[in-house]
Each structure stands twice: as C-alpha cells, then as structure tokens.
Amino acid sequence: MKNDNNKTLMFAISNSLSKPEAISFARTMNGGDRWYITKVFENPKARHIEDRERWVVVRDVRKGEIVPNGYALFVKRQNLLEN
C-alpha cells in the first residue's frame, strides 16, 4: 500500500531505539522476512548522543495482513537501512 508521498506501509516491530540497539535487535529476528531500520526522530541539539536519533525496526506487510494503527508506519523506501 502506498500513499501520495511515495511512502510504503510497513509493520513496526519495535519501539523507537538508538541506532545500535535497533541494529542488534533486528539481527536477533528469525523468520523469512526482511528486516529494515528507519529513522523516526532526529534532534541534533540533544544533550546525549543516543537521544539525537531514534530508529524503529520494520518489515514489509504480508499479503492479506491487517496492520493495527499502533504498528503502521509509512516509510520512504530510500530511507530504509537493510539489516
């Protein structure tokens, strides 16, 4: 599913994490799905380095799957980092 801004619906697996935490969490995931991380928040003026960027682990929506609102995330494909 795509919206007008060329964004794709993804299923969010995690809450917002720092980049190293998101990468290590994505590496622990099992199954045949491809896991990606995407940046959801950026504040370059934050006091602590780990608070400057927040990342979420996402995957593609499976065929016929209904995504609840709390786990739906529209993401530009070029902003995804494959793990």
C-alpha positions as CSV (number, residue, x, y, z in Angstrom):
1,M,0.0,0.0,0.0
2,K,1.4,3.4,-1.0
3,N,0.2,6.9,-0.2
4,D,0.6,10.2,-2.2
5,N,4.1,11.0,-1.0
6,N,5.6,7.8,-2.4
7,K,5.7,6.1,1.0
8,T,5.0,2.4,1.7
9,L,3.1,1.0,4.6
10,M,5.4,-1.0,6.9
11,F,4.8,-3.0,10.0
12,A,6.7,-1.6,13.0
13,I,8.3,-4.3,15.2
14,S,9.9,-2.2,17.9
15,N,9.5,1.0,19.8
16,S,12.0,3.8,19.0
17,L,15.5,2.8,19.8
18,S,19.0,4.1,19.4
19,K,20.7,3.0,16.2
20,P,23.0,0.4,17.8
21,E,20.1,-1.1,19.7
22,A,17.9,-1.2,16.6
23,I,20.6,-2.9,14.6
24,S,21.2,-5.6,17.3
25,F,17.5,-6.1,17.8
26,A,16.9,-6.6,14.1
27,R,19.8,-9.2,13.9
28,T,18.0,-11.3,16.5
29,M,14.8,-11.6,14.5
30,N,14.1,-15.0,13.0
31,G,12.0,-16.0,10.0
32,G,12.0,-15.4,6.3
33,D,11.1,-11.7,6.4
34,R,13.5,-9.0,5.6
35,W,14.0,-6.6,8.4
36,Y,14.9,-2.9,8.0
37,I,15.5,0.0,10.3
38,T,14.3,3.5,9.6
39,K,14.9,6.8,11.4
40,V,11.7,8.2,13.0
41,F,13.1,11.1,15.0
42,E,16.1,13.4,14.8
43,N,17.2,16.2,17.2
44,P,20.8,17.3,16.6
45,K,20.8,19.5,19.6
46,A,20.0,16.8,22.1
47,R,22.4,16.7,25.0
48,H,23.2,12.9,24.8
49,I,24.3,11.3,21.6
50,E,21.9,8.3,22.0
51,D,19.0,10.8,22.2
52,R,19.8,12.6,18.9
53,E,18.3,9.9,16.6
54,R,15.6,7.3,17.2
55,W,15.2,4.3,14.9
56,V,12.4,1.7,14.5
57,V,12.7,-1.9,13.2
58,V,10.2,-2.5,10.4
59,R,9.2,-5.2,7.9
60,D,7.0,-5.4,4.8
61,V,3.4,-6.1,5.3
62,R,2.5,-9.7,4.5
63,K,-0.2,-10.4,1.9
64,G,-3.6,-10.2,3.4
65,E,-2.3,-8.9,6.8
66,I,-4.2,-6.2,8.6
67,V,-1.9,-3.8,10.4
68,P,-3.2,-2.2,13.6
69,N,-2.8,1.6,13.9
70,G,-0.2,1.3,16.6
71,Y,2.1,-0.7,14.3
72,A,1.5,1.0,11.0
73,L,4.3,3.2,9.7
74,F,4.6,4.9,6.3
75,V,8.2,5.0,5.2
76,K,10.0,6.1,2.0
77,R,11.9,3.1,0.6
78,Q,15.1,5.1,0.1
79,N,15.2,5.9,3.9
80,L,15.3,2.2,4.9
81,L,18.5,0.5,6.0
82,E,18.5,-3.2,5.4
83,N,19.9,-5.4,8.1
